[in-house]
Amino acid sequence: MTKRRQRYTSISKSAAWTNASPVRLVPAFAVLVLVGLWTATAAASREDAGAFLSDLNTEAVALLNNDALSGEQKVETFVVMIERSFDVIKIGKFVLGRNWKRASPEQRDAFIDVFTKVNIQRFLPFFTRYADHRFEVTKVRRDDSNPRLFFVTSEVGRGDSPPAVIEWRTVQDDTRFRILDVKAEGVSMALTLRNEYSSVVKSQGVDGLIEQLRSKVVDNSTLLPD
């Protein structure tokens, strides 16, 4: 009799799962679906981050090799591309550090304006130098602490020399990606500028930094001579 009761109890427990109410099964099923969707979305986002950098490089190379455009026209188009692809305001806030909060609205606007021009002069030669070299995204890693941040590692061919390894820190904002930092051969652009600018502000103030950057900016027409 005891064995029959134990057997009946065992069967009843199994039946309780297989014949469970749909309402009780929905939460478990929903969790599985959400996990599956999150995994698929995460994988897609990583692919999108890599594609964003590949497309940016392709666009830059096509622009710089377009013989139908004058040097000045190429620079003007490159400016639009940089402003679209780099989050200059977030980068500017980071490189100014605590001095951003201390700066007046006028100083912030003036700094972002000249900082944008400086970045154009920084990256135009980079894309020009490697326009005819291989560019390949080799790895994309999502930031563990922020699912919107991605680290995209790329290699740029340099002829007979080993390829240059460049890591791009990107952020996904709504449906698009933007660059927050570039690390070449292990050296972070954002951290380097933060240290450099902090030293200038300490001795000359924010206005002194702005004037120093302005003195380095050249006319766009001279960046890519015809």
C-alpha positions in Angstrom: 0.0 0.0 0.0 2.8 2.3 0.9 4.6 1.6 -2.5 1.4 2.4 -4.4 1.0 5.7 -2.6 4.6 6.6 -3.3 4.2 5.7 -6.9 1.0 7.6 -7.2 2.6 10.6 -5.6 5.6 10.5 -8.0 3.2 10.3 -11.0 1.1 13.2 -9.6 4.2 15.4 -9.3 5.2 14.7 -12.9 1.7 15.4 -14.1 1.6 18.6 -12.1 4.4 20.0 -14.4 3.2 18.5 -17.7 -0.4 19.5 -17.1 0.5 22.9 -15.5 -1.8 25.8 -16.1 -0.8 28.0 -19.0 -0.9 31.0 -16.7 1.8 29.3 -14.5 3.9 28.4 -17.5 3.8 31.9 -19.1 6.4 33.6 -16.7 8.9 30.8 -17.3 8.3 30.9 -21.1 8.6 34.7 -21.1 11.9 34.6 -19.3 13.3 32.2 -21.9 12.0 34.3 -24.7 13.5 37.5 -23.2 16.8 35.8 -22.6 16.8 34.6 -26.2 15.9 38.1 -27.5 18.6 39.7 -25.4 21.3 37.3 -26.6 20.3 37.9 -30.2 20.1 41.6 -29.7 23.5 41.7 -28.0 25.1 39.7 -30.9 23.4 42.0 -33.4 24.7 45.0 -31.6 28.2 43.7 -31.6 28.0 43.1 -35.3 26.5 46.6 -35.9 29.3 48.2 -33.9 31.9 46.5 -36.1 29.9 47.4 -39.2 29.8 51.0 -38.1 33.6 51.3 -38.1 34.0 49.4 -41.4 31.4 51.6 -43.1 33.1 54.7 -41.7 36.4 53.7 -43.1 34.9 52.8 -46.5 33.1 56.2 -46.6 36.3 58.0 -45.7 38.4 56.2 -48.3 35.8 56.7 -51.0 35.7 60.4 -50.2 39.5 60.9 -50.2 39.9 59.0 -53.5 37.1 60.9 -55.2 38.9 62.9 -57.9 35.8 64.7 -58.9 35.9 66.7 -55.7 38.4 69.5 -54.9 40.5 69.3 -51.8 38.3 71.9 -50.0 35.1 70.0 -50.9 36.6 66.8 -49.5 37.4 68.6 -46.3 33.9 70.0 -46.0 32.4 66.6 -46.4 34.9 65.1 -44.0 33.8 67.7 -41.4 30.2 66.5 -41.6 31.3 62.9 -41.4 33.4 63.5 -38.2 30.6 65.5 -36.6 28.2 62.7 -37.3 30.5 59.8 -36.2 32.2 61.3 -33.1 30.4 62.4 -30.0 32.5 65.6 -29.7 30.6 67.0 -26.8 31.0 63.9 -24.6 34.6 63.7 -25.6 35.1 67.4 -24.9 33.5 67.0 -21.4 35.8 64.1 -20.6 39.0 65.8 -21.7 38.2 68.9 -19.8 37.4 66.9 -16.7 36.3 68.9 -13.7 37.2 72.1 -15.6 34.0 71.5 -17.7 31.8 72.3 -14.7 33.9 75.3 -13.8 33.7 76.7 -17.3 31.1 79.3 -18.3 28.6 78.4 -21.1 30.5 80.8 -23.4 33.8 79.0 -22.6 32.2 75.6 -23.2 30.8 76.6 -26.6 34.1 78.1 -27.6 36.0 75.0 -26.5 33.8 72.6 -28.3 34.0 74.7 -31.4 37.8 74.7 -31.5 38.0 71.1 -30.2 36.0 70.0 -33.2 38.3 71.7 -35.6 41.4 70.2 -33.9 39.9 66.7 -34.2 39.2 67.2 -37.9 42.9 68.1 -38.3 43.8 65.1 -36.3 41.8 62.4 -38.1 41.9 63.7 -41.7 45.7 62.9 -42.0 45.0 59.5 -40.4 42.4 58.5 -42.9 44.5 60.0 -45.7 47.6 58.2 -44.7 45.9 54.8 -44.6 43.4 55.4 -47.5 45.0 52.7 -49.7 45.8 50.2 -46.9 43.8 47.3 -45.6 41.4 48.1 -42.8 39.8 45.1 -40.9 37.7 44.9 -37.8 39.1 41.9 -35.8 37.2 42.0 -32.6 34.1 43.6 -31.0 33.6 43.5 -27.2 30.7 44.8 -25.2 31.5 46.7 -22.0 30.5 44.6 -19.0 29.3 47.6 -17.0 27.4 49.4 -19.8 25.6 47.4 -22.5 25.6 50.5 -24.8 29.4 50.7 -24.9 31.5 48.6 -27.4 35.2 48.3 -27.9 36.0 47.7 -31.6 39.5 46.5 -32.4 40.8 47.0 -35.9 44.0 46.5 -37.8 45.3 48.8 -40.5 47.9 47.5 -42.9 51.2 49.2 -43.2 52.9 47.6 -46.1 55.7 45.3 -45.0 55.5 46.4 -41.4 53.1 44.8 -38.8 49.6 46.2 -39.0 48.7 49.1 -36.7 46.2 48.0 -34.0 43.6 50.6 -33.2 40.7 50.2 -30.7 37.6 52.4 -31.0 35.4 53.0 -28.0 31.9 53.5 -29.3 28.5 54.1 -27.8 25.1 53.1 -29.1 22.7 56.0 -28.9 19.2 55.1 -30.0 19.8 53.5 -33.4 23.3 54.8 -34.2 26.8 54.5 -33.0 29.3 57.3 -32.2 33.0 57.2 -31.3 34.0 58.3 -27.7 37.7 57.4 -27.8 40.5 56.0 -30.1 43.3 54.0 -28.7 46.3 53.5 -31.0 48.9 51.0 -30.0 47.5 51.0 -26.5 47.5 54.8 -26.1 44.2 56.5 -25.4 43.5 59.7 -27.3 41.0 60.9 -24.7 43.2 60.2 -21.7 46.2 61.8 -23.4 44.3 65.0 -24.2 42.8 65.1 -20.7 46.2 65.1 -19.1 47.6 67.6 -21.6 44.6 70.0 -21.3 44.6 69.7 -17.5 48.1 70.9 -17.4 47.4 73.9 -19.7 44.3 74.9 -17.8 46.2 74.7 -14.5 48.7 77.3 -15.7 46.7 79.4 -18.2 43.0 78.7 -17.4 40.3 77.6 -19.8 40.6 80.7 -21.9 44.3 80.0 -22.3 43.6 76.5 -23.5 41.1 77.7 -26.0 43.5 80.3 -27.4 46.3 77.7 -27.6 44.1 75.3 -29.6 43.0 78.2 -31.8 46.6 78.9 -32.6 47.0 75.4 -33.9 44.0 75.4 -36.2 44.7 76.0 -39.9 42.4 76.9 -42.7 40.5 73.9 -44.1 41.5 74.7 -47.6 45.1 73.9 -46.7 44.4 70.5 -45.3 44.0 68.8 -48.6 45.6 70.8 -51.4 44.2 70.1 -54.9 
